[in-house]
Amino acid sequence: MKVFLNLTELLSRLHTERKLLHELFQARQKYNFRYEDALEFVNHERNLRLLIDYGIVRQEGEMLELEETYQHFFEEILRLNENITSTTVEENLKQLKNNIDFYLKERSNYDSQRKYINKIIRSLRNISIQAEAKTLELKRVINDTYRHERNYEIKRQKLEEYQSTLESIASLIRQTERLLEERKDILDIMTPDQIITRISIDVRLRFKDVFHFLIELQHTIRDYLHQIDAHNRKVKHIRKLKYLKDQLTWEKTTTVCQILNGCSHQLFETTSNYTTKISLSFLRDTDTGIDVISAAQSSVSKRKKPNALVVPPLKAEDLNPGYRIEDFVDTDKIAEAFFASSKDLYSFVKYYPYDSPKELEQKVEYYTEIILNHHSRLRITEDWRTDGNINYPMIYNIP
């Protein structure tokens, strides 16, 4: 099998054949992707042969599938892996232990110590990130397994395996906390800026959240297992009852008839609606019948003739075909005139020559609108003046 010479060559090949890799990844659980189907997603058959030669795609007869290493990488990145294990957490914990020991053995070599310090920092971060990621992935696969797995025996076995994985993650977290506690003195003196100490504290805080999540997932798995057991017991009883019924012995060997006789069958029956017809002699010859006819007629009349809305008559001025001119004031026009003057804004707006007389309250509204719309061109001072019951600041235009 060929090996890529560098990372650039690998990334270039993956990018070039991204369409085929996408299709293979989508069909990873069907195992029905044929060699001839793959030719539709590559420019030339030679490109497909290169993927096979470099171990990106595996060929089994006429079938193709994505190599396990690349498939696992894509599933890990996209959080789609169904085979959740605690291997990565365990590997990082082992590397953490080894790197601490290697650091102690390199006391006379500062450069080597610094190298192992960087590896210790990386291992600490990876442990917390992987523990949290694996726990979140477990929650997803646990719920998916319970909802979509149709075989109850397989469902139970998978849930038990996930429960073992949860316990192993919890055990590895405890081992990591124990190691951090035992080597605390060494970790505190590794870096002058105490970066490892801060990372250790952050890791422990993450572990605390992960522990709570693990406990919640354990309760969820136990609840699912109890529901599966209850369902299995019910299925076994039903199958046994059917067998006895087929053997024509269930009435004598079981209490099913007694139980059914004690059930309220009305609960399972459909509701029947019965109508009562009144005799014509009752409606014609009795006072009560006549009252009923009158009430029914009144009800029918109301449904046929809904109450109409009373519309007031039009006034004489409403019939006038003339036009109504709206009294509109363009405050932008007033503002432009103000910027060409040297007065303060309040006085300018108050004594501006309007087309029609304006109340003081209206002029104050125009004054406020100009401030809001042209704030950047105004110089607002701390000098305040009074006009009756109106207090206003002295505002000038910015030259």
PyMOL commands that set and color helices and strands:
alter all, ss='L'
color gray80, all
select helices_A, chain A and resi 7-16+18-26+35-41+45-53+68-78+87-105+110-148+152-182+184-188+195-246+250-253+256-261+265-268+280-285+287-304+317-319+331-339+345-350+360-373+375-377
alter helices_A, ss='H'
color red, helices_A
select strands_A, chain A and resi 57-60+63-66+378-387+390-397
alter strands_A, ss='S'
color yellow, strands_A
deselect
rebuild
show_as cartoon
